[in-house]
Amino acid sequence: MKKLFEKNKFILILVPLGLFIVFINKKLNTGFLSSSKIENHYIFVGLLLLIVFILLFTIIKIDKNS
């Protein structure tokens, strides 16, 4: 099991990223940003930044361990 995990570390990144993309897609399709409320735009940008930082941290951590 450990060998399988070590070979496929990219799954740790791709699965959450895919789920996040599906979540954002559903929110955008329901008209999340169609209103002119600035709060919705801040929430959207904040979520994107948070996910980018988490992915960056994960990639750096995996790279250090390799």
C-alpha positions as CSV (number, residue, x, y, z in Angstrom):
1,M,0.0,0.0,0.0
2,K,2.8,2.4,0.8
3,K,4.5,1.8,-2.5
4,L,1.3,2.5,-4.3
5,F,0.9,5.8,-2.4
6,E,4.5,6.8,-3.1
7,K,4.1,6.2,-6.9
8,N,0.8,8.0,-7.1
9,K,1.3,11.1,-5.0
10,F,-0.2,13.3,-7.7
11,I,-3.6,11.8,-6.8
12,L,-3.4,13.7,-3.5
13,I,-3.4,16.8,-5.6
14,L,-5.7,16.0,-8.5
15,V,-8.7,14.6,-6.6
16,P,-9.3,17.6,-4.3
17,L,-8.6,19.9,-7.3
18,G,-11.2,18.1,-9.3
19,L,-13.8,18.3,-6.5
20,F,-13.1,22.0,-6.1
21,I,-13.6,22.6,-9.9
22,V,-16.9,20.7,-9.8
23,F,-18.0,22.8,-6.8
24,I,-17.1,26.1,-8.4
25,N,-18.7,25.0,-11.7
26,K,-22.0,24.3,-9.9
27,K,-21.9,27.6,-8.1
28,L,-21.2,29.5,-11.2
29,N,-24.0,27.7,-13.1
30,T,-26.5,28.7,-10.5
31,G,-25.7,32.4,-10.9
32,F,-23.3,32.9,-8.0
33,L,-21.5,35.8,-9.6
34,S,-24.4,37.1,-11.8
35,S,-25.5,39.6,-9.1
36,S,-23.5,42.8,-8.6
37,K,-22.9,42.0,-5.0
38,I,-19.2,42.7,-4.3
39,E,-19.2,40.2,-1.4
40,N,-19.8,37.3,-3.8
41,H,-16.8,38.3,-5.8
42,Y,-14.6,38.6,-2.7
43,I,-15.8,35.1,-1.6
44,F,-14.9,33.7,-5.0
45,V,-11.5,35.3,-5.2
46,G,-10.8,34.3,-1.6
47,L,-11.7,30.7,-2.3
48,L,-9.4,30.6,-5.3
49,L,-6.5,32.1,-3.4
50,L,-7.0,29.6,-0.6
51,I,-7.0,26.6,-2.9
52,V,-3.9,27.9,-4.7
53,F,-2.0,28.3,-1.5
54,I,-3.0,24.8,-0.3
55,L,-2.0,23.3,-3.6
56,L,1.3,25.1,-3.5
57,F,2.0,24.0,0.0
58,T,1.2,20.4,-0.9
59,I,3.4,20.4,-4.0
60,I,6.3,21.9,-2.1
61,K,5.9,19.4,0.8
62,I,5.8,16.4,-1.7
63,D,8.8,17.8,-3.6
64,K,10.9,18.1,-0.4
65,N,10.1,14.5,0.6
66,S,11.1,13.2,-2.8
